[in-house]
Amino acid sequence: MTPKKFKINKVDTYLIISIVLMIIYTIASLIILVSTGCTYDQLTICFFAAFGTEIASCCIIKSLNIKNEKVDPEPQDSKGECVG
């Protein structure tokens, strides 16, 4: 038997990258706070708002399978007219 290849889809990759960037930003912000004694409050708020929204929307898409949902056409009779 050949081992099954593990495939990560695009949404999972984007989530991982977003979480890693949030961790890197937090560490960099803490280093700046310790070295200079000041923080960039507005930048931090905007950064976490943007990436938090992206992560939340990706999780909603993943949990509801919105991306892979297909719309079925209206049922038609043998003459090609819509029924219902």
C-alpha atoms as one frame of an Amber mdcrd trajectory, in Angstrom:
protein
   0.000   0.000   0.000   1.177   3.473  -0.789   0.704   6.084   1.921  -2.084
   8.556   1.331  -0.821  12.078   0.616  -2.011  14.752   2.991  -3.471  17.681
   1.065  -4.187  21.075   2.616  -6.792  23.161   0.842  -6.487  26.901   0.246
  -8.722  27.996   3.114  -6.673  26.004   5.644  -3.446  27.437   4.227  -4.825
  30.971   4.513  -5.927  30.343   8.102  -2.484  29.038   9.072  -0.738  32.010
   7.461  -3.104  34.470   9.172  -2.582  32.932  12.602   1.207  32.877  12.154
   1.187  36.550  11.103  -0.886  37.463  14.155   1.598  35.691  16.414   4.569
  37.404  14.728   2.893  40.814  15.041   2.172  40.210  18.724   5.791  39.251
  19.425   7.099  42.262  17.472   4.683  44.569  19.301   5.834  43.233  22.661
   9.491  43.733  21.705   8.770  47.341  20.690   6.856  47.899  23.937   9.716
  46.604  26.074  12.432  48.492  24.177  10.719  51.866  23.690   7.957  51.902
  26.272   5.201  52.869  23.828   2.725  50.976  21.699   0.995  51.665  18.411
  -2.589  51.281  19.561  -4.376  52.237  16.339  -2.181  49.967  14.205  -2.750
  47.058  16.579  -6.512  47.582  16.544  -6.629  47.735  12.739  -4.326  44.718
  12.336  -6.313  42.476  14.653  -9.644  43.702  13.262  -8.606  42.882   9.698
  -7.075  39.492  10.406  -9.742  38.572  12.964 -12.449  39.262  10.404 -10.625
  37.222   7.760 -10.180  34.283  10.108 -13.823  34.429  11.196 -15.077  34.559
   7.604 -12.843  31.629   6.602 -14.139  29.602   9.545 -17.743  30.381   8.598
 -17.085  29.370   4.991 -15.412  26.177   6.168 -18.134  25.221   8.640 -21.050
  25.946   6.307 -19.359  24.701   3.102 -20.473  27.848   1.279 -17.631  27.560
  -1.205 -18.595  24.117  -2.544 -22.357  24.599  -2.538 -24.030  24.154  -5.902
 -27.388  25.607  -6.868 -29.748  23.121  -8.508 -31.734  24.424 -11.463 -35.516
  24.549 -11.219 -37.195  21.240 -12.067 -38.625  21.113 -15.568 -41.173  18.844
 -17.206 -40.634  17.019 -20.509 -41.596  20.130 -22.531 -38.879  22.237 -20.884
 -41.286  24.385 -18.871 -40.605  25.140 -15.227 -42.684  23.174 -12.748 -43.805
  24.902  -9.561
